[in-house]
Amino acid sequence: MKALLFTGVKEPLVYTDVDLPEHDDTFGLVRLRAAALNRRDYWITLGLYPDLRFPSILGSDGCGEYEGQEVVINPSVHWGNDPRFYSDDYFILGMAEDGTFAEQVAVRKKNIYPKPAHLTAEQAAALPLAGLTAYRVLFSRCQARANDKVLISGVGGGVALLACQFAIAIGAEVYVTSGSEEKIEKAVALGAKGGANYKSPESMKALQKRSGGFDVVIDSAGGDGFNQLLKMCRKGARIGVYGGTAGAWNGVSVPNVFFKQLSIYGSTMGADAEFGQMLDFVSEYEIVPVVDRVFDLKDGNEALQVMKTSRQFGKIVLRIANL
């Protein structure tokens, strides 16, 4: 079969022929139709993850065919029985085990789920990792509900966009931040009430005044801007943190946390039950993940270069075959 091989840190992926995956009867062999990139894949190519293995096949998200059925793959492996936290054996598909940047992938049968019927293969491939992460941080951790005022930071990435779409679907009043006015406008077109450019203190202050503050804040950046998010919280607000791309929470005003009775929740990926719940939610509300652009599998390096720029609005998808 054809696959994109990761052969070394900061080396281009190699599009080549490889053997079909070996597997026992607890695994199913999924014939992939589409896969999606995540920031994780790019970071792995830079050597920013431990215990890298060469050669290997990256890719956590995939949609394809298994036993005549259209399916999606849960990339969250060995979460365990505690819904609060993953087990010591936990990992994400695509490192340590070979992933979805290939024509076929061996997946544990319990991680294979029916594809939401209203989605194309490319849309469905954009869903698993980002959808699971967004669902857990928004609902399981922050308990978002109708009429909450919700702020999603860094809209444009896969998780932030799906969190935005999920919150809009339940009737929350959603606002976004971005360093791009164009991305804010696109989020408003999806149903957000408005947004602010996080590079502009005046824009952020105007958003706080307009909204009256937020019940739920979903953030993946951290860094110096985190203190501004705390200032924008209402009393009793819930803050969900699923990343830290901007680094440490420098200059955080701790009194903002305890005087306002704020709750800060860390979150990453999700349990098997949450993956099933997320798919049911997507089907019920007919959520369609935003796909920025689609590349053929052989052009995976070009797709990674687009991700490097962070200019995309939505997911970058690799087309493997047509359903």
Beta strands, then each sheet from edge to edge (+ up, - down):
strand 1: 2-5
strand 2: 14-17
strand 3: 27-36
strand 4: 61-66
strand 5: 69-73
strand 6: 76-77
strand 7: 91-92
strand 8: 104-108
strand 9: 112-114
strand 10: 149-152
strand 11: 173-178
strand 12: 194-197
strand 13: 214-219
strand 14: 233-241
strand 15: 263-266
strand 16: 291-296
strand 17: 315-319
sheet 1: 1+ 2-
sheet 2: 8+ 3- 4+ 5- 9+
sheet 3: 8+ 3- 17+ 16+
sheet 4: 6+ 7-
sheet 5: 12+ 11+ 10+ 13+ 14+ 15+
end
